[in-house]
């Protein structure tokens, strides 16, 4: 069973708290009457304000055209309890199945984009495509996070981080080293 | 004290094993008589072959010019035992100190680039700059890993993942879910 999270609005400039550690994320999208979910591990934070994320989405992926045409998507952070679902989503194609139905995930209404968010995920970041300069050569989208929803508890989610070859690393303990930082670096 | 690793050559197309999980890395570089080390958390794997990495390096960072001019750097993976050193490197500027000396790190000879590698790190990925199209707008370099050195043991390093605000996540257990994957997805 997956966890049910109560979420609240979160500052878009702070989403690095959850993305910089590098968890596998689920990307939800829709265009006209089609919707889809894909797994994604190749992305990076690019800026605080505007809140930019760069990500690789292979052109052969069913989600590629949905995101390109709708110019939007939602980045959702699944937790460890959803690991088998994450793998199942990666194993299948949205060209033949509706992944929300197939994996029992609940689409939620986004505030600023048409793409649905995934209710069972710890956090949902609504994104607009803002730069496609590297799309043809590298399948690299630049997204702006325009709205963020994050679970009230726990403070940090137990996330899964992909190593390839079927192996995942599960996030471990959190350590506060704030005292060692120069103030201007925080 | 930091660990001393015995390293061996590693396939450049497989460096995602260590980078996709998202650890903080140390980037070493040199140009003429200057060398430097910086911390980096904003990067992503972009391709297996060629082995591409995209990364953000702020133009105000001393390393920016060294990497831009030399067209090379080394991405080094520090482990948990080096966490205070990682913070110290982030707190200081290579414009005023030599970070190898200041932090007691040992520069090692790279095989394909002039930039020194950091011996105390678990892995060293020698990189050449291959695309600077997003450099002016986003400070985004695209690098190709041309040579990789990885510790023989342990199989997976205990890495540190930055959340911002002085807080790190330490990598946890590794789980093999290979049996759940469709073969073509491995």
Contacts between the chains, C-beta under 8 A, distances in Angstrom:
chain1	res1	chain2	res2	distance
A	14	B	164	7.3
A	16	B	163	7.6
A	16	B	164	5.3
A	17	B	163	4.9
A	17	B	164	5.4
A	17	B	165	7.4
A	17	B	167	7.9
A	18	B	163	7.7
A	20	B	22	6.9
A	20	B	41	5.0
A	20	B	42	6.9
A	20	B	161	7.2
A	20	B	162	5.5
A	20	B	163	6.5
A	20	B	164	6.7
A	21	B	22	5.3
A	21	B	161	3.7
A	21	B	162	6.9
A	21	B	163	6.0
A	21	B	169	4.9
A	22	B	20	6.9
A	22	B	21	5.3
A	22	B	22	1.5
A	22	B	23	7.3
A	22	B	161	6.1
A	23	B	22	7.3
A	41	B	20	5.0
A	41	B	45	7.6
A	42	B	20	6.9
A	42	B	44	5.1
A	42	B	45	4.9
A	42	B	46	6.5
A	43	B	44	5.5
A	44	B	42	5.1
A	44	B	43	5.5
A	44	B	44	3.9
A	44	B	54	6.5
A	44	B	55	7.3
A	44	B	56	6.8
A	45	B	41	7.7
A	45	B	42	5.0
A	45	B	56	7.7
A	46	B	42	6.6
A	46	B	56	5.7
A	46	B	138	5.9
A	46	B	140	6.8
A	47	B	56	8.0
A	47	B	138	7.4
A	52	B	138	7.6
A	54	B	44	6.5
A	54	B	54	6.4
A	54	B	138	7.9
A	54	B	140	7.0
A	55	B	44	7.3
A	56	B	44	6.8
A	56	B	45	7.7
A	56	B	46	5.7
A	83	B	175	7.6
A	83	B	177	6.8
A	84	B	177	7.7
A	84	B	180	6.3
A	87	B	177	5.9
A	87	B	180	4.7
A	87	B	181	6.2
A	88	B	180	7.7
A	90	B	181	7.6
A	90	B	185	5.7
A	91	B	180	7.8
A	91	B	181	6.6
A	91	B	182	4.2
A	91	B	185	5.7
A	133	B	133	6.8
A	133	B	134	6.9
A	134	B	133	6.9
A	134	B	134	6.6
A	138	B	46	5.9
A	138	B	47	7.4
A	138	B	52	7.6
A	138	B	54	7.9
A	138	B	142	7.6
A	140	B	46	6.8
A	140	B	54	7.0
A	142	B	138	7.6
A	156	B	163	7.2
A	156	B	169	6.9
A	161	B	20	7.2
A	161	B	21	3.7
A	161	B	22	6.1
A	161	B	161	8.0
A	161	B	171	7.4
A	162	B	20	5.5
A	162	B	21	7.0
A	163	B	16	7.6
A	163	B	17	4.8
A	163	B	18	7.7
A	163	B	20	6.5
A	163	B	21	6.0
A	163	B	156	7.2
A	163	B	174	7.1
A	164	B	14	7.3
A	164	B	16	5.3
A	164	B	17	5.4
A	164	B	20	6.7
A	164	B	186	8.0
A	165	B	17	7.3
A	165	B	178	6.8
A	165	B	186	6.0
A	166	B	176	5.9
A	166	B	177	5.3
A	166	B	178	3.0
A	166	B	179	7.5
A	166	B	180	7.5
A	166	B	181	5.0
A	166	B	186	5.8
A	167	B	17	7.9
A	167	B	174	5.8
A	167	B	175	7.0
A	167	B	176	5.3
A	167	B	177	7.3
A	167	B	178	7.2
A	168	B	174	7.1
A	168	B	175	5.1
A	168	B	177	6.1
A	169	B	21	4.9
A	169	B	156	6.9
A	169	B	171	5.2
A	169	B	172	6.5
A	169	B	173	7.4
A	169	B	174	5.3
A	169	B	175	7.9
A	170	B	172	4.5
A	170	B	173	5.3
A	170	B	174	7.7
A	170	B	175	6.3
A	171	B	161	7.5
A	171	B	169	5.2
A	171	B	171	7.4
A	171	B	172	5.7
A	172	B	169	6.5
A	172	B	170	4.5
A	172	B	171	5.6
A	172	B	172	3.1
A	172	B	173	7.5
A	173	B	169	7.4
A	173	B	170	5.3
A	173	B	172	7.5
A	174	B	163	7.1
A	174	B	167	5.8
A	174	B	168	7.1
A	174	B	169	5.3
A	174	B	170	7.7
A	175	B	83	7.6
A	175	B	167	7.0
A	175	B	168	5.1
A	175	B	169	7.9
A	175	B	170	6.3
A	176	B	166	6.0
A	176	B	167	5.3
A	177	B	83	6.8
A	177	B	84	7.7
A	177	B	87	5.9
A	177	B	166	5.3
A	177	B	167	7.3
A	177	B	168	6.2
A	178	B	165	6.8
A	178	B	166	3.0
A	178	B	167	7.2
A	179	B	166	7.5
A	180	B	84	6.3
A	180	B	87	4.7
A	180	B	88	7.7
A	180	B	91	7.8
A	180	B	166	7.5
A	181	B	87	6.1
A	181	B	90	7.6
A	181	B	91	6.6
A	181	B	166	5.0
A	182	B	91	4.2
A	185	B	90	5.7
A	185	B	91	5.7
A	186	B	164	8.0
A	186	B	165	6.0
A	186	B	166	5.8
